[in-house]
Amino acid sequence: MTAIDIRNDKATAVRYRSRGLAFTAWTMNDDDTYLQLSCAMTLLPDVAFDAPLLRTLWECQEHFKCVKFSLEHEDALFVCSVESFFVDPDGYQPTFWRSVGAIESAVKEAMTHIWAKHSAKAAADKFIEEFSQGNSQ
């Protein structure tokens, strides 16, 4: 677990690893009922977020109602987040691990779709390039 310097006194964040993934946990210093958990995955530079891929990710997110997908750092990071609010401290631990499980499942499903679309596009691009050069088989 590593504390993150976020350059403000309104929030606290830590990074940690669980189940083979790197997570960031955010809390608000003035609201101890709030928690945001996020997991970011680095994407290959040539992953194109075209309409079919975005539609697929939208459909994927529909299966995980509590998660939010986003792209950060000029589409280099795919981020999956869950925000939670607690009535009392007793709700923290079960909700925390349920959120980790939801993020893990959502990230795995979304990344499967991203890589499948990316692989299909790369294969099509390679075929078109070889075909245009007269090398297709």
HELIX and SHEET records of a PDB file:
HELIX    1   1 ALA A   51  GLU A   62  1                                  12    
HELIX    2   2 PRO A   89  GLY A   91  5                                   3    
HELIX    3   3 TYR A   92  SER A  132  1                                  41    
SHEET    1   A 6 THR A   2  ILE A   4  0                                        
SHEET    2   A 6 ALA A  11  SER A  18 -1                                        
SHEET    3   A 6 LEU A  21  MET A  28 -1                                        
SHEET    4   A 6 ASP A  31  THR A  42 -1                                        
SHEET    5   A 6 LEU A  77  PHE A  85 -1                                        
SHEET    6   A 6 VAL A  67  GLU A  72 -1                                        
END                                                                             
